Amino acid sequence: FHPAQYPERLVERIMKACSEEYDTVLDPFLGSGTTMVVSKKLNRNCIGFEINSEYVKNTEKRLNLTQKNLVEFSTAKTQTQLEIIRK
């Protein structure tokens, strides 16, 4: 559960107004993954970043329920990167 999850309809409205099919959408704070879910529904590519591994796992589960094999996740952080993020 993410405490600041946006409604899909809100994200969909913004995405339709600001992008076209097959565009790439960037979400630097992926959180619950709503942007990624909506981007797949609207035929957009999506790149998202999230430092909380639990949110990443939940987003992956959420997407794979309806979008089998369409999503690839990669997680990699060095200790230095984590220390910089925490500052």
Secondary structure, 3 states (H helix, E strand, C coil): CCCCCCCHHHHHHHHHHHCCCCCEEEECCCCCCHHHHHHHHCCCEEEECCCCHHHHHHHHHHHHHHCCCCCCCCCCCCHHHHHHHHC
